[in-house]
Amino acid sequence: MDLFSQAQYENLEPLAVRMRPASLDAFVGQQHIIGPGKLLRRAIANDQVSSLIFYGPPGTGKTTLAYVISRTTQAEFIKVSATTTGVAELKEIIIKAVERLKYYGQRTILFIDEIQRLHKGQQDILLPALEEGHVILIAATTENPYFEVNGALLSRSRIFQLQPLSEDELQQIARNALEAERGLGSVQAAVEPDALQHLITTCSGDARVLLNALEFAVMTAEPSADGVRRVSLAAAEDAVQAQRVRYDKTGDNHYDTVSAFIKSMRGSDPDAALYWMARMLYANEEPRFIVRRIIVHASEDVGLADPVAMMLAHAAANALEWLGMPEARIPMAQAVLYIATAPKSNSVVQAIDSAMQAVESTSAASVPKHLRDAHYKGAKKLGHGVEYRYPHDYPDHYVPQQYLPEGIPGGYYRPSSQGREAQIRQRLEGWKTEK
């Protein structure tokens, strides 16, 4: 390839490729693993990289880290994609790696992108080469490696989890691309602040998506008389095919939307509850924030009228940790729909608040003697636990006795007639007649 062809080819490369940093100093994000003094940073800087697995969402820097390593290492760096490689190619790479190490003393680093696409048999091909030190493996995957990668490979590799990029980090990446000559600096682009913010918000922490959308928005903008390509909010919305949602995570609109979401669940309107949750997700609200609201209102608005609501709320939280987004939107929606359509009761809230108020004025009340601990030496001489009646020794596993301190009437929990609480209410009323 001659110089003209090379320059023409580089201009045809996507912006995300052109802006790929060649050093750790230019790398944005993932400071928890490549920050100053971190193990991975020291290993890359000293060219002492061992087998690694980079795990994280798309566009967070997995391939870029491998590229940085390829630019800093003295080892032969070979890149393959799990979607196109096969056993024959892997065997050939290993054979050449053995020869390279034997005759030239040079190590071989094999980078496999999307390693989860290799079936277990293909992954097994790599084991002897890793065991003998003929090949250093660097792998990238968007899937949990503990589920998708051979256990033997895992035991021979260090796993580094990459996180979605923050808005500040994405802002920096976009600014770098707009200013750099190899990026969009040569085309005189001017992106309105709200347009750039919209691109950042809709990319869901994915730098590749952000840069592709930014490039498309800039390069499709008509240059004005002064030669500047100006990108408005409307152009940014068109570039990502998504309209901006009025949603400020720290402003009134944020709290108004959350309030509407909560009140729709409480008001038994499943469609409205789903709409407001979808609006928050669309605006890139932190999913854990939404799940916390779901858990609270499973207890506050449904409570013991249907205890399954709380179970589904916690199941949604667990699914979010295990699945991540966007898959977790489904169990989250399931929990929201269940809460919205379940029988309602706020008796749990009233009960604990009443009990807390009672404690404020009676915190010095003594524990009744028959309820006190009777296991230590001399307790019975003090009368502790002597008159306690063990409920399981009586019919229906119930026997009336005093559990509250003397002079405290109780009556905090007043079950409603909704759902399962109707049965609880009947049971409690039956016990009262026995006292």
C-alpha positions as CSV (number, residue, x, y, z in Angstrom):
1,M,0.0,0.0,0.0
2,D,1.5,3.4,-1.0
3,L,1.3,6.5,1.1
4,F,-1.7,7.9,-0.8
5,S,-3.6,4.7,-0.4
6,Q,-2.7,4.5,3.2
7,A,-4.0,8.0,3.9
8,Q,-7.1,7.4,2.0
9,Y,-7.7,4.1,3.9
10,E,-7.2,5.8,7.3
11,N,-9.8,8.5,6.3
12,L,-12.3,5.7,5.6
13,E,-11.8,4.1,9.0
14,P,-14.6,4.8,11.5
15,L,-14.0,7.6,14.0
16,A,-14.0,5.0,16.8
17,V,-11.0,3.3,15.2
18,R,-9.1,6.5,14.3
19,M,-9.5,7.8,17.9
20,R,-8.3,4.6,19.5
21,P,-5.5,5.6,22.0
22,A,-2.0,4.1,21.5
23,S,-1.0,4.5,25.2
24,L,-2.4,4.2,28.6
25,D,-1.9,8.0,29.2
26,A,-4.4,8.6,26.4
27,F,-6.9,6.0,27.6
28,V,-10.1,7.4,29.1
29,G,-12.0,5.5,31.8
30,Q,-11.5,2.2,33.7
31,Q,-9.2,3.8,36.3
32,H,-10.1,1.1,38.8
33,I,-7.9,-1.3,36.8
34,I,-5.5,0.9,34.9
35,G,-5.2,3.9,37.2
36,P,-1.8,5.0,38.6
37,G,-0.2,2.1,40.5
38,K,-2.7,-0.5,39.5
39,L,-1.5,-4.0,38.7
40,L,-2.6,-4.0,35.1
41,R,-1.0,-0.7,34.4
42,R,2.3,-1.8,35.8
43,A,2.2,-5.1,33.8
44,I,1.5,-3.3,30.6
45,A,4.2,-0.6,31.2
46,N,6.8,-3.2,32.1
47,D,5.8,-5.6,29.2
48,Q,5.1,-8.3,31.7
49,V,1.5,-9.1,30.7
50,S,0.2,-12.6,31.6
51,S,-3.0,-14.2,30.2
52,L,-5.9,-11.8,30.7
53,I,-9.6,-11.8,30.1
54,F,-11.3,-8.4,29.7
55,Y,-15.0,-8.6,30.6
56,G,-17.5,-5.8,30.2
57,P,-20.3,-4.2,28.1
58,P,-19.6,-3.1,24.5
59,G,-17.7,0.1,23.9
60,T,-15.9,0.2,27.3
61,G,-12.4,-0.3,26.1
62,K,-11.7,-4.1,25.9
63,T,-10.3,-4.1,22.4
64,T,-8.6,-0.7,23.0
65,L,-6.7,-2.1,25.9
66,A,-5.5,-5.0,23.7
67,Y,-4.5,-2.4,21.1
68,V,-2.5,-0.5,23.7
69,I,-0.7,-3.7,24.7
70,S,0.1,-4.5,21.1
71,R,1.7,-1.0,20.7
72,T,3.8,-1.4,23.9
73,T,4.9,-5.0,23.9
74,Q,8.0,-6.6,22.3
75,A,6.0,-9.8,21.8
76,E,4.5,-10.8,18.5
77,F,0.8,-9.7,18.8
78,I,-1.8,-11.7,16.8
79,K,-5.4,-10.8,16.7
80,V,-8.2,-13.1,15.8
81,S,-12.0,-13.0,16.1
82,A,-13.8,-15.9,17.6
83,T,-16.6,-15.5,15.1
84,T,-14.3,-16.3,12.1
85,T,-11.4,-18.4,13.5
86,G,-11.3,-22.2,13.8
87,V,-9.3,-25.1,15.2
88,A,-7.0,-25.1,12.2
89,E,-6.0,-21.5,12.5
90,L,-5.5,-21.7,16.2
91,K,-3.2,-24.7,15.8
92,E,-1.2,-22.9,13.2
93,I,-0.8,-19.9,15.4
94,I,0.4,-22.1,18.3
95,I,2.9,-24.0,16.1
96,K,4.4,-20.7,14.9
97,A,4.4,-19.4,18.5
98,V,6.4,-22.4,19.6
99,E,9.0,-21.9,16.8
100,R,9.2,-18.1,17.5
101,L,10.0,-18.7,21.1
102,K,12.4,-21.5,20.4
103,Y,14.5,-19.8,17.6
104,Y,14.1,-16.1,18.4
105,G,13.2,-16.0,22.0
106,Q,10.2,-13.9,21.3
107,R,6.9,-14.4,23.1
108,T,3.5,-14.5,21.3
109,I,0.4,-12.7,22.5
110,L,-2.8,-14.0,21.1
111,F,-5.8,-11.7,21.3
112,I,-9.2,-13.3,20.8
113,D,-12.2,-11.0,20.5
114,E,-15.6,-12.3,21.6
115,I,-14.0,-15.5,23.1
116,Q,-17.4,-16.6,24.3
117,R,-18.1,-17.5,20.6
118,L,-15.5,-20.3,20.7
119,H,-17.0,-23.6,21.7
120,K,-15.4,-25.5,24.5
121,G,-13.5,-27.8,22.1
122,Q,-11.9,-24.8,20.4
123,Q,-11.0,-23.3,23.8
124,D,-9.4,-26.6,24.8
125,I,-6.9,-26.2,21.9
126,L,-5.3,-23.3,23.8
127,L,-4.8,-25.0,27.1
128,P,-1.4,-26.8,26.4
129,A,0.1,-23.7,24.8
130,L,-0.9,-21.6,27.9
131,E,0.3,-24.3,30.3
132,E,3.7,-24.5,28.6
133,G,4.0,-20.7,28.2
134,H,4.1,-20.8,24.4
135,V,1.2,-18.3,24.1
136,I,-0.1,-15.5,26.3
137,L,-3.8,-15.2,25.9
138,I,-5.7,-11.9,26.0
139,A,-9.4,-12.4,25.5
140,A,-12.4,-10.0,25.4
141,T,-16.0,-10.9,26.1
142,T,-19.2,-9.1,26.8
143,E,-20.6,-12.2,28.6
144,N,-19.8,-13.4,32.1
145,P,-16.6,-15.5,31.6
146,Y,-17.5,-17.7,34.5
147,F,-20.3,-19.0,32.4
148,E,-18.9,-18.8,28.9
149,V,-15.2,-19.6,29.3
150,N,-13.6,-23.0,30.0
151,G,-12.8,-23.3,33.7
152,A,-9.2,-24.4,32.8
153,L,-8.7,-21.2,30.9
154,L,-10.1,-19.1,33.7
155,S,-7.7,-20.7,36.2
156,R,-4.8,-19.6,34.0
157,S,-6.0,-16.1,33.4
158,R,-6.6,-12.9,35.3
159,I,-10.1,-11.5,34.9
160,F,-10.6,-7.7,34.7
161,Q,-14.1,-6.4,34.6
162,L,-14.7,-3.1,32.7
163,Q,-17.5,-0.8,33.7
164,P,-19.8,1.4,31.5
165,L,-18.2,4.7,30.9
166,S,-19.5,7.7,32.9
167,E,-21.0,10.8,31.3
168,D,-17.8,12.8,32.2
169,E,-15.6,10.2,30.6
170,L,-17.8,10.1,27.5
171,Q,-17.7,13.9,27.4
172,Q,-14.0,13.8,27.4
173,I,-13.9,11.2,24.6
174,A,-16.2,13.2,22.4
175,R,-14.2,16.4,23.0
176,N,-11.0,14.6,22.1
177,A,-12.6,13.4,18.9
178,L,-13.9,16.9,18.0
179,E,-10.5,18.5,18.5
180,A,-8.0,15.9,17.2
181,E,-6.8,16.2,13.7
182,R,-7.2,12.4,13.1
183,G,-10.7,12.8,14.5
184,L,-13.1,15.5,13.4
185,G,-10.8,18.5,14.1
186,S,-10.1,18.9,10.4
187,V,-13.7,19.4,9.4
188,Q,-14.5,22.3,11.7
189,A,-17.4,20.8,13.7
190,A,-19.5,22.7,16.2
191,V,-21.8,20.6,18.3
192,E,-24.4,22.3,20.4
193,P,-24.1,21.4,24.1
194,D,-27.6,19.9,24.3
195,A,-26.9,17.9,21.1
196,L,-23.7,16.4,22.5
197,Q,-25.4,15.7,25.8
198,H,-28.2,13.8,23.9
199,L,-25.6,11.7,22.1
200,I,-23.9,10.9,25.4
201,T,-27.2,10.1,27.2
202,T,-28.4,7.7,24.4
203,C,-25.1,5.8,24.0
204,S,-25.6,3.9,27.3
205,G,-21.9,4.1,28.3
206,D,-20.7,2.8,25.0
207,A,-17.9,4.9,23.5
208,R,-18.1,3.2,20.1
209,V,-21.8,4.0,19.8
210,L,-21.1,7.6,20.8
211,L,-18.3,8.2,18.4
212,N,-20.2,6.6,15.5
213,A,-23.2,8.7,16.1
214,L,-21.1,11.8,16.6
215,E,-19.3,11.2,13.3
216,F,-22.6,10.6,11.5
217,A,-24.1,13.8,12.9
218,V,-21.1,15.9,11.9
219,M,-20.4,14.5,8.5
220,T,-24.1,14.7,7.4
221,A,-24.4,18.4,8.6
222,E,-24.2,20.9,5.7
223,P,-21.3,23.3,6.1
224,S,-22.4,26.9,6.7
225,A,-20.9,29.9,4.8
226,D,-17.9,30.0,7.2
227,G,-17.3,26.3,6.5
228,V,-18.4,25.1,10.0
229,R,-20.6,22.0,10.3
230,R,-23.0,22.7,13.1
231,V,-24.9,19.9,14.8
232,S,-28.2,20.9,16.5
233,L,-30.2,18.9,19.0
234,A,-32.6,17.9,16.1
235,A,-29.6,16.6,14.1
236,A,-28.4,14.6,17.1
237,E,-31.8,13.1,17.6
238,D,-31.9,12.2,13.9
239,A,-28.4,10.6,14.1
240,V,-29.3,8.2,16.9
241,Q,-33.0,7.8,15.8
242,A,-34.1,8.7,19.4
243,Q,-35.7,11.8,20.7
244,R,-34.6,13.5,23.8
245,V,-36.6,12.7,26.9
246,R,-37.1,15.7,29.3
247,Y,-35.5,14.1,32.3
248,D,-33.0,15.8,34.5
249,K,-31.5,13.3,37.0
250,T,-31.1,15.9,39.6
251,G,-33.9,18.3,38.8
252,D,-37.7,18.6,39.1
253,N,-38.5,16.5,36.1
254,H,-36.6,13.6,37.7
255,Y,-38.6,13.7,40.9
256,D,-41.8,14.3,39.0
257,T,-41.3,11.2,36.9
258,V,-40.3,9.1,39.9
259,S,-43.4,10.3,41.8
260,A,-45.7,9.4,38.9
261,F,-44.1,6.0,38.7
262,I,-44.7,5.3,42.5
263,K,-48.2,6.7,42.5
264,S,-49.1,4.6,39.4
265,M,-48.0,1.4,41.2
266,R,-49.9,2.5,44.3
267,G,-53.0,3.4,42.3
268,S,-53.1,0.0,40.6
269,D,-52.6,1.3,37.0
270,P,-50.2,-1.2,35.4
271,D,-50.0,0.6,32.1
272,A,-49.0,4.0,33.7
273,A,-46.5,2.3,36.0
274,L,-44.8,0.6,33.0
275,Y,-44.8,3.9,31.0
276,W,-43.1,5.8,33.7
277,M,-40.5,3.1,34.3
278,A,-39.9,2.9,30.5
279,R,-39.4,6.7,30.4
280,M,-36.8,6.5,33.2
281,L,-35.0,3.6,31.5
282,Y,-35.1,5.5,28.1
283,A,-33.5,8.5,29.8
284,N,-30.7,6.2,31.2
285,E,-31.8,6.4,34.8
286,E,-29.7,4.2,37.0
287,P,-31.6,0.8,37.0
288,R,-30.7,0.2,40.7
289,F,-32.5,3.4,41.6
290,I,-35.7,2.1,40.0
291,V,-35.3,-1.3,41.6
292,R,-35.0,0.3,45.0
293,R,-38.3,2.1,44.5
294,I,-39.9,-1.2,43.4
295,I,-38.7,-3.0,46.6
296,V,-39.9,-0.1,48.9
297,H,-43.4,0.0,47.4
298,A,-43.8,-3.8,47.3
299,S,-43.8,-3.5,51.1
300,E,-45.3,0.0,51.5
301,D,-48.2,-0.4,49.2
302,V,-48.9,-4.2,49.1
303,G,-47.2,-5.6,52.2
304,L,-48.8,-8.6,53.7
305,A,-51.9,-8.3,51.4
306,D,-49.7,-10.3,49.0
307,P,-46.2,-11.1,50.2
308,V,-45.2,-12.4,46.8
309,A,-44.9,-8.8,45.7
310,M,-41.8,-8.4,47.9
311,M,-40.3,-11.7,46.6
312,L,-40.7,-10.5,43.0
313,A,-39.2,-7.1,43.8
314,H,-36.1,-8.8,45.2
315,A,-36.0,-11.2,42.3
316,A,-35.9,-8.2,40.0
317,A,-33.0,-6.7,41.9
318,N,-31.2,-10.1,41.7
319,A,-31.9,-10.3,38.0
320,L,-30.4,-6.8,37.5
321,E,-27.2,-7.9,39.1
322,W,-26.9,-11.2,37.2
323,L,-28.3,-10.1,33.8
324,G,-27.7,-6.4,33.5
325,M,-29.6,-4.2,31.1
326,P,-31.4,-4.4,28.8
327,E,-32.4,-8.0,29.8
328,A,-33.3,-7.0,33.3
329,R,-36.0,-4.7,32.1
330,I,-38.2,-7.8,31.8
331,P,-38.1,-9.1,35.4
332,M,-38.3,-5.4,36.5
333,A,-41.5,-5.0,34.5
334,Q,-42.8,-8.2,35.9
335,A,-42.4,-6.9,39.5
336,V,-43.9,-3.6,38.6
337,L,-46.9,-5.3,37.0
338,Y,-47.4,-7.5,40.0
339,I,-47.3,-4.6,42.5
340,A,-49.6,-2.5,40.4
341,T,-52.2,-5.3,40.1
342,A,-51.9,-6.8,43.6
343,P,-54.3,-6.1,46.5
344,K,-53.1,-3.0,48.4
345,S,-52.4,-2.5,52.0
346,N,-50.2,0.0,53.9
347,S,-50.7,-1.6,57.2
348,V,-47.0,-2.5,57.4
349,V,-46.0,1.1,57.2
350,Q,-48.6,2.1,59.8
351,A,-47.5,-0.7,62.1
352,I,-43.8,0.1,62.1
353,D,-44.3,3.9,62.4
354,S,-46.7,3.4,65.3
355,A,-44.2,1.1,67.0
356,M,-41.4,3.6,66.5
357,Q,-43.5,6.4,68.0
358,A,-44.3,4.1,71.0
359,V,-40.6,3.4,71.6
360,E,-39.8,7.1,71.7
361,S,-41.9,7.5,74.8
362,T,-41.4,4.1,76.4
363,S,-37.8,3.1,75.6
364,A,-37.1,2.6,79.3
365,A,-39.8,0.0,79.7
366,S,-38.5,-3.3,81.1
367,V,-38.6,-6.7,79.4
368,P,-41.2,-8.9,81.2
369,K,-39.4,-11.4,83.4
370,H,-40.8,-14.5,81.7
371,L,-39.4,-13.3,78.4
372,R,-35.9,-12.7,79.6
373,D,-32.9,-14.9,78.8
374,A,-32.8,-17.9,81.2
375,H,-29.7,-19.6,79.8
376,Y,-27.0,-18.0,82.0
377,K,-26.2,-19.2,85.5
378,G,-28.4,-17.7,88.2
379,A,-31.1,-16.5,85.8
380,K,-33.8,-18.7,87.2
381,K,-33.1,-17.5,90.7
382,L,-34.0,-14.0,89.4
383,G,-37.2,-15.4,87.9
384,H,-36.0,-15.0,84.3
385,G,-38.0,-17.2,81.9
386,V,-39.6,-19.1,84.8
387,E,-43.2,-18.5,83.8
388,Y,-42.7,-18.5,80.0
389,R,-45.1,-20.7,78.2
390,Y,-43.7,-22.5,75.0
391,P,-46.4,-22.0,72.3
392,H,-45.6,-25.3,70.6
393,D,-46.7,-27.2,73.7
394,Y,-50.3,-25.9,73.3
395,P,-53.1,-26.6,70.8
396,D,-52.7,-24.8,67.5
397,H,-49.3,-23.7,68.7
398,Y,-50.7,-20.7,70.4
399,V,-51.1,-19.7,74.1
400,P,-52.0,-16.2,75.4
401,Q,-49.3,-14.5,77.4
402,Q,-47.9,-11.0,77.8
403,Y,-45.2,-10.1,75.3
404,L,-45.2,-6.3,75.6
405,P,-43.8,-4.4,78.6
406,E,-46.2,-3.6,81.4
407,G,-48.5,-0.7,80.6
408,I,-47.9,-0.7,76.8
409,P,-51.2,-1.5,75.0
410,G,-49.9,-2.4,71.5
411,G,-52.3,-2.4,68.6
412,Y,-49.8,-1.2,66.1
413,Y,-50.5,-3.8,63.4
414,R,-54.0,-3.5,62.1
415,P,-54.4,-5.8,59.0
416,S,-56.6,-4.7,56.3
417,S,-59.3,-6.8,54.7
418,Q,-57.3,-7.0,51.4
419,G,-55.9,-10.2,49.9
420,R,-54.0,-12.4,52.3
421,E,-54.4,-9.9,55.1
422,A,-58.0,-10.8,55.5
423,Q,-56.9,-14.2,56.7
424,I,-54.3,-12.7,59.0
425,R,-57.0,-10.4,60.4
426,Q,-59.3,-13.3,61.1
427,R,-56.5,-15.2,62.8
428,L,-55.6,-12.3,65.0
429,E,-59.2,-11.7,66.0
430,G,-59.6,-15.3,66.9
431,W,-56.5,-15.2,69.2
432,K,-57.9,-12.1,70.9
433,T,-61.0,-13.9,72.0
434,E,-58.8,-16.5,73.8
435,K,-57.1,-13.9,75.9
